[in-house]
Amino acid sequence: MKGMTVPTGHAAPPGELFKDAFRAHPAGIAVITAQGPEGPVGLTASSVSSVSAEPPVLAFSVSTASSSAAALVRADTLVVHLLGADQLAIARLFATRGTDRFGGAVDWRPLPSGEPLLTDAPWALRCRILHRLPVGGSMILAAEVLSIEQGTQDDVAPLVYHNRSYHRLDDRSLLG
């Protein structure tokens, strides 16, 4: 294993090493949506993780530089959509600044409670925000899962982000 310390003047700054470390650490892809004051908002996230099963709680971070961040952070409720590998176009759409994310390129409908639901997502978790924690240029949100919708497709390969690229996990990637 390479040394953990960075000699002054001999390597990339610690922030760059941090980015390199997480580029090598794969993460599942989700799209997070909410109903904002100006209409539906959403973004692609690779930071979603489960926190607790009882009660069901998840957490994710949002860059405050994101155009959707303010509305997502202010929302009381939102939907976390866990994407399958066949939804790469949706992940890219919600990761692109300045696009009409809820135009005709994606199938969605408002839930009775108002949040946008991406109808093709393998899993959609409607959540209530429990905690907001500002950290650096991001906001960490912890949210309790209120309801879960499972899509119509069984055994969908997940969409994963690794080393600045999207990947599919399937039976061929199984190691043990």
C-alpha positions in Angstrom: 0.0 0.0 0.0 1.3 3.4 -0.8 2.1 5.7 2.1 -0.8 7.6 3.6 1.1 10.9 4.1 1.9 13.4 1.3 5.4 14.8 1.4 5.3 18.6 0.8 6.2 19.4 -2.8 6.4 15.8 -3.9 2.8 14.8 -4.8 -0.7 16.0 -5.5 -2.4 18.1 -2.8 -4.4 16.0 -0.3 -7.7 17.1 -2.0 -6.5 15.6 -5.2 -5.5 12.4 -3.5 -8.9 12.3 -1.9 -10.6 12.6 -5.3 -8.3 9.9 -6.7 -9.2 7.6 -3.8 -13.0 8.0 -4.4 -12.6 7.6 -8.2 -11.3 4.1 -7.4 -14.3 3.4 -5.1 -17.4 2.4 -7.1 -20.8 3.8 -6.1 -24.4 3.1 -7.1 -26.2 5.8 -9.0 -29.5 7.4 -8.0 -31.6 10.3 -9.1 -33.1 12.3 -6.3 -36.3 14.4 -7.1 -38.4 16.8 -5.2 -41.2 19.3 -5.9 -39.6 22.8 -5.6 -41.3 26.2 -5.5 -40.7 26.6 -9.3 -41.6 23.0 -10.2 -40.0 19.6 -10.1 -36.2 19.4 -9.5 -33.7 16.5 -9.6 -30.1 15.5 -9.7 -27.9 12.5 -10.2 -26.1 11.3 -7.0 -23.5 8.7 -6.3 -23.5 9.3 -2.6 -26.7 7.5 -1.4 -26.2 5.0 1.3 -28.3 3.1 3.8 -28.0 4.2 7.4 -30.5 2.2 9.3 -33.0 -0.6 8.5 -35.2 0.0 11.6 -36.3 2.6 11.1 -35.4 2.7 7.4 -33.1 5.7 6.9 -30.7 6.7 4.1 -28.3 9.6 3.6 -26.7 11.4 0.7 -24.8 14.6 0.0 -25.7 17.4 -2.4 -23.2 19.9 -3.7 -24.4 23.4 -2.9 -23.2 24.4 -6.4 -25.9 22.2 -8.0 -28.7 24.0 -9.6 -31.2 21.7 -7.8 -29.5 21.8 -4.4 -31.4 24.7 -2.8 -34.9 23.2 -3.7 -33.8 19.7 -2.6 -32.4 20.9 0.7 -35.5 23.0 1.5 -37.9 20.1 0.6 -39.6 18.3 3.4 -40.0 15.1 1.3 -38.2 13.8 -1.8 -37.8 10.6 -3.8 -34.6 8.6 -4.2 -34.6 6.5 -7.4 -32.1 3.7 -7.5 -31.2 3.3 -11.2 -30.5 0.3 -13.3 -27.8 0.0 -15.9 -30.4 0.5 -18.7 -31.1 4.0 -17.3 -27.8 5.6 -18.2 -29.5 8.3 -20.3 -31.5 9.3 -17.2 -28.4 9.5 -15.1 -26.7 11.7 -17.6 -29.8 13.9 -18.1 -30.1 14.6 -14.4 -26.3 15.2 -14.1 -26.2 17.8 -16.9 -26.6 21.4 -15.9 -29.1 23.6 -17.8 -31.2 20.8 -19.2 -35.0 20.3 -19.0 -34.9 17.3 -16.8 -38.6 16.8 -16.7 -39.4 17.4 -20.4 -40.2 14.6 -22.8 -37.0 12.7 -22.4 -38.0 10.9 -19.1 -41.2 9.2 -18.1 -42.4 10.6 -14.8 -45.6 11.5 -12.9 -46.3 13.4 -9.7 -47.1 11.3 -6.7 -50.3 12.2 -4.8 -48.0 14.0 -2.3 -46.5 16.1 -5.1 -43.0 14.7 -5.6 -41.9 13.6 -9.1 -41.7 9.8 -9.5 -39.5 8.5 -12.4 -41.7 5.7 -13.5 -39.0 3.4 -15.0 -36.8 3.3 -11.9 -36.2 -0.2 -10.5 -36.6 1.2 -6.9 -38.1 4.5 -5.7 -37.9 5.4 -2.1 -40.2 8.3 -0.9 -38.4 10.0 2.0 -38.9 12.7 4.7 -35.8 14.7 5.5 -34.7 14.2 9.1 -31.4 16.1 9.3 -29.5 18.6 7.2 -25.8 19.0 7.9 -23.6 21.5 6.0 -20.1 20.2 5.4 -17.7 22.1 3.2 -19.3 22.9 -0.2 -22.0 20.2 0.4 -25.1 19.4 2.4 -25.5 16.0 3.9 -29.2 14.9 4.2 -30.5 12.1 6.3 -34.0 10.9 5.3 -36.5 8.4 6.7 -38.0 6.2 4.1 -41.8 6.6 4.1 -42.7 4.3 1.2 -41.0 2.1 -1.4 -42.1 1.4 -5.0 -40.5 -1.5 -6.8 -40.4 -1.2 -10.6 -41.9 -3.8 -12.9 -38.5 -5.3 -14.0 -37.0 -8.1 -11.8 -33.3 -8.6 -11.4 -32.2 -5.3 -12.9 -28.4 -4.9 -13.2 -27.5 -1.8 -11.1 -25.8 1.3 -12.6 -22.5 2.0 -11.0 -20.1 5.0 -11.2 -16.3 4.2 -11.1 -13.3 6.2 -12.2 -15.4 8.9 -13.9 -17.4 6.3 -16.0 -20.7 4.5 -15.7 -20.7 0.7 -15.4 -23.1 -2.3 -15.2 -22.8 -4.9 -12.5 -24.0 -8.3 -13.5 -23.3 -12.0 -13.0 -20.0 -11.7 -14.9 -18.7 -9.3 -12.2 -19.4 -11.7 -9.4 -16.2 -12.7 -7.6 -17.4 -15.2 -5.0 
